[in-house]
Amino acid sequence: MYRRDRPLLLRSCPAALYNNLCVLPLPASGLAQFALVHGSNCELLSAVPSGLPLSQRLLHAKEGAGLNLPLITQAYWCVLPFRVLLVLTSQRGIQALFARGIAASGHYICVGTWSGRVLVFDVPAKGPNIMLSEELNEHRVPVTDIAAEPAQGQDCVADVVTADDSGLLCVWKSGPEFKLLTRISGFGIPCPSVQLWQGSVAAGFGDGQIRIFEASSGALHVQINAHARSISALDLAPEAGKLLSGAEDSFVHIWKLSRNPDSGCIEVEHCHAECVTDTLVCGARFCDPKGSSFAVTGYDLSEILRYSCV
């Protein structure tokens, strides 16, 4: 069970974008960094688990003189082997009309675009010399989300998944050249959010369903009628196998994932439900790898709601 903690007050309300919350836990200092977007601004906050925010600032997207400011479409903390970067995507750029979907795999950062291309950037250990390494061209409609999981050096292990507005999921093995392993059809239903856990893909769809697939084969493990409206955010606490889902129906659910040792199938247990009354949930994230706390944002809600285990 979870209880509501002291919320974090915001300077502006989050935009009505799915996956509009990112959390970077800092275990050594006991802090968590929060990032969300509204219009051409990205708001950053740092806070201790149950206290007031320790710092708060706004990042402004800038453009050439006389032009309108670009709208930011997503903010995401990318944890790389030697550095941590805050990556922002926007509706304007040289490579794409708009970008959406961000994930880090090793020293690569993957960014999705409106055309369906996924841009793979090679990030050095230090300095600004970031190079475009590869373009992945399996999607034909706008990319919605990207997720990654450390492959721990194993061969032919799926460690990146990309999703799009048709619901198509593409599962990849990252490296100097990304290798496509599996294509999983979404039957025309958008997939706003996706996660990877122990070789399984958890995908949240526009019909409110969560589907869990085997990453290597695309076989369906579980289908859950989780929400009454479109899912807007998924997150995983890898150390506990907990899955967090938030949706436009104002509900946030927590599910416990486990793999049956005999059959190898994924089993799901519902653990907790929270209603954010009259609020379109647009972001939901765990605040630590064990899933002992989580945070929620909503459209026209001028605070980050926080919850922790009782």
Solvent accessible surface area in square Angstrom, and as a share of the most:
residue,aa,sasa,rsa
1,M,159,0.71
2,Y,17,0.07
3,R,143,0.52
4,R,130,0.47
5,D,26,0.14
6,R,126,0.46
7,P,42,0.27
8,L,0,0.00
9,L,121,0.60
10,L,17,0.09
11,R,144,0.53
12,S,30,0.19
13,C,36,0.22
14,P,0,0.00
15,A,19,0.15
16,A,60,0.47
17,L,59,0.29
18,Y,61,0.23
19,N,5,0.02
20,N,6,0.03
21,L,2,0.01
22,C,4,0.02
23,V,18,0.10
24,L,20,0.10
25,P,43,0.27
26,L,57,0.29
27,P,114,0.71
28,A,114,0.89
29,S,69,0.45
30,G,35,0.34
31,L,42,0.21
32,A,13,0.10
33,Q,47,0.21
34,F,1,0.01
35,A,0,0.00
36,L,2,0.01
37,V,1,0.00
38,H,75,0.33
39,G,24,0.23
40,S,18,0.12
41,N,33,0.17
42,C,0,0.00
43,E,3,0.01
44,L,20,0.10
45,L,1,0.01
46,S,6,0.04
47,A,0,0.00
48,V,50,0.29
49,P,99,0.62
50,S,79,0.51
51,G,18,0.17
52,L,110,0.55
53,P,42,0.26
54,L,112,0.56
55,S,63,0.41
56,Q,50,0.22
57,R,141,0.51
58,L,45,0.22
59,L,49,0.24
60,H,108,0.48
61,A,19,0.15
62,K,173,0.73
63,E,70,0.31
64,G,42,0.40
65,A,111,0.86
66,G,87,0.84
67,L,112,0.56
68,N,122,0.62
69,L,96,0.48
70,P,7,0.05
71,L,90,0.45
72,I,6,0.03
73,T,23,0.13
74,Q,7,0.03
75,A,6,0.05
76,Y,54,0.20
77,W,38,0.13
78,C,1,0.00
79,V,92,0.53
80,L,11,0.06
81,P,83,0.52
82,F,154,0.64
83,R,58,0.21
84,V,71,0.41
85,L,40,0.20
86,L,44,0.22
87,V,25,0.15
88,L,66,0.33
89,T,8,0.04
90,S,27,0.17
91,Q,69,0.31
92,R,95,0.35
93,G,49,0.47
94,I,178,0.90
95,Q,78,0.35
96,A,14,0.11
97,L,114,0.57
98,F,53,0.22
99,A,14,0.11
100,R,46,0.17
101,G,0,0.00
102,I,2,0.01
103,A,2,0.02
104,A,22,0.17
105,S,12,0.07
106,G,48,0.47
107,H,79,0.35
108,Y,17,0.06
109,I,8,0.04
110,C,1,0.00
111,V,13,0.08
112,G,0,0.00
113,T,1,0.00
114,W,105,0.37
115,S,40,0.26
116,G,0,0.00
117,R,59,0.22
118,V,1,0.00
119,L,6,0.03
120,V,0,0.00
121,F,47,0.20
122,D,49,0.25
123,V,5,0.03
124,P,45,0.29
125,A,59,0.46
126,K,172,0.73
127,G,33,0.32
128,P,129,0.81
129,N,106,0.54
130,I,73,0.37
131,M,112,0.50
132,L,69,0.34
133,S,53,0.34
134,E,41,0.19
135,E,62,0.28
136,L,7,0.03
137,N,81,0.41
138,E,51,0.23
139,H,5,0.02
140,R,182,0.66
141,V,52,0.30
142,P,35,0.22
143,V,0,0.00
144,T,0,0.00
145,D,7,0.04
146,I,6,0.03
147,A,7,0.05
148,A,34,0.27
149,E,38,0.17
150,P,110,0.69
151,A,14,0.11
152,Q,151,0.67
153,G,77,0.74
154,Q,99,0.44
155,D,125,0.65
156,C,93,0.56
157,V,41,0.23
158,A,8,0.06
159,D,5,0.03
160,V,1,0.00
161,V,0,0.00
162,T,0,0.00
163,A,0,0.00
164,D,1,0.00
165,D,51,0.26
166,S,39,0.25
167,G,0,0.00
168,L,20,0.10
169,L,1,0.00
170,C,0,0.00
171,V,0,0.00
172,W,9,0.03
173,K,42,0.18
174,S,18,0.12
175,G,16,0.16
176,P,115,0.72
177,E,143,0.64
178,F,16,0.07
179,K,111,0.47
180,L,57,0.28
181,L,52,0.26
182,T,15,0.09
183,R,127,0.46
184,I,12,0.06
185,S,63,0.40
186,G,2,0.02
187,F,172,0.72
188,G,55,0.52
189,I,47,0.24
190,P,57,0.36
191,C,0,0.00
192,P,4,0.02
193,S,0,0.00
194,V,0,0.00
195,Q,26,0.12
196,L,11,0.05
197,W,16,0.06
198,Q,103,0.46
199,G,24,0.23
200,S,3,0.02
201,V,0,0.00
202,A,2,0.02
203,A,0,0.00
204,G,0,0.00
205,F,1,0.00
206,G,25,0.24
207,D,61,0.32
208,G,0,0.00
209,Q,29,0.13
210,I,0,0.00
211,R,27,0.10
212,I,1,0.00
213,F,13,0.06
214,E,40,0.18
215,A,1,0.01
216,S,76,0.49
217,S,75,0.48
218,G,18,0.17
219,A,54,0.42
220,L,92,0.46
221,H,44,0.20
222,V,33,0.19
223,Q,95,0.42
224,I,22,0.11
225,N,127,0.65
226,A,11,0.08
227,H,17,0.08
228,A,93,0.72
229,R,132,0.48
230,S,26,0.17
231,I,1,0.00
232,S,5,0.03
233,A,2,0.01
234,L,1,0.00
235,D,15,0.08
236,L,17,0.08
237,A,1,0.00
238,P,79,0.49
239,E,117,0.53
240,A,28,0.21
241,G,2,0.02
242,K,36,0.15
243,L,0,0.00
244,L,0,0.00
245,S,0,0.00
246,G,0,0.00
247,A,0,0.00
248,E,51,0.23
249,D,27,0.14
250,S,15,0.10
251,F,77,0.32
252,V,2,0.01
253,H,27,0.12
254,I,1,0.00
255,W,21,0.07
256,K,70,0.30
257,L,3,0.02
258,S,50,0.32
259,R,83,0.30
260,N,38,0.20
261,P,130,0.82
262,D,138,0.71
263,S,75,0.49
264,G,28,0.27
265,C,60,0.36
266,I,4,0.02
267,E,84,0.38
268,V,45,0.26
269,E,112,0.50
270,H,86,0.38
271,C,53,0.32
272,H,12,0.05
273,A,46,0.36
274,E,37,0.17
275,C,58,0.35
276,V,6,0.04
277,T,99,0.57
278,D,141,0.73
279,T,13,0.07
280,L,59,0.29
281,V,0,0.00
282,C,1,0.01
283,G,0,0.00
284,A,1,0.01
285,R,27,0.10
286,F,11,0.05
287,C,18,0.11
288,D,31,0.16
289,P,49,0.31
290,K,135,0.57
291,G,0,0.00
292,S,49,0.31
293,S,24,0.16
294,F,0,0.00
295,A,0,0.00
296,V,0,0.00
297,T,0,0.00
298,G,0,0.00
299,Y,114,0.43
300,D,109,0.57
301,L,34,0.17
302,S,57,0.37
303,E,40,0.18
304,I,0,0.00
305,L,3,0.02
306,R,10,0.04
307,Y,1,0.00
308,S,23,0.15
309,C,53,0.32
310,V,128,0.74
